[in-house]
Amino acid sequence: MALEMRTACEKCSKSLAPESESYICTYECTFCAECTASMNHVCPNCGGELVRRPRPRKSS
């Protein structure tokens, strides 16, 4: 099952490119690096840990 690669931060609505630094919880809530830092890496929706979202594989 693939991750849902959301394109905007759920807190500030900043646009997030697939290769940008962004963070997700186990429910795939998605936040930009700045908002994640301000929330101490804790998802405000579920209370879970926010971790770096994996970047997509580069095509060769």
C-alpha positions as CSV (number, residue, x, y, z in Angstrom):
1,M,0.0,0.0,0.0
2,A,1.5,3.3,-1.0
3,L,1.5,6.5,1.1
4,E,-0.8,9.3,0.2
5,M,1.6,12.0,-0.8
6,R,-0.4,15.1,0.2
7,T,0.7,18.4,-1.4
8,A,0.1,20.9,1.4
9,C,0.9,21.3,5.1
10,E,-2.3,20.7,7.1
11,K,-1.4,23.5,9.5
12,C,-0.2,26.4,7.4
13,S,-1.3,25.2,3.9
14,K,2.3,25.6,2.5
15,S,2.7,23.8,-0.8
16,L,4.8,20.6,-0.4
17,A,6.5,19.1,-3.4
18,P,7.1,15.3,-3.3
19,E,10.8,15.8,-2.8
20,S,10.5,18.5,-0.1
21,E,11.2,18.0,3.5
22,S,7.9,17.2,5.1
23,Y,6.7,15.0,8.0
24,I,3.9,12.5,8.5
25,C,2.3,10.5,11.3
26,T,0.9,6.9,11.1
27,Y,-2.3,8.3,9.7
28,E,-0.5,10.2,7.0
29,C,-1.3,13.7,8.4
30,T,1.3,15.8,6.6
31,F,3.1,18.9,7.8
32,C,6.0,21.1,6.6
33,A,9.3,21.2,8.5
34,E,8.6,24.5,10.2
35,C,5.2,23.5,11.6
36,T,6.5,20.1,12.7
37,A,9.3,21.8,14.7
38,S,6.8,24.2,16.3
39,M,4.7,21.2,17.3
40,N,7.7,19.3,18.8
41,H,7.2,16.5,16.2
42,V,3.8,15.5,17.7
43,C,0.8,15.3,15.4
44,P,-2.0,17.6,16.7
45,N,-4.7,15.2,15.3
46,C,-3.7,11.9,16.8
47,G,-0.9,12.7,19.2
48,G,1.5,10.4,17.3
49,E,5.1,11.0,16.4
50,L,5.8,13.0,13.2
51,V,8.6,11.5,11.1
52,R,10.3,12.5,7.9
53,R,8.2,11.5,4.9
54,P,10.1,9.3,2.5
55,R,11.1,10.9,-0.8
56,P,10.0,9.2,-4.0
57,R,12.6,7.2,-5.9
58,K,14.5,9.1,-8.6
59,S,13.9,7.8,-12.1
60,S,17.0,7.0,-14.0
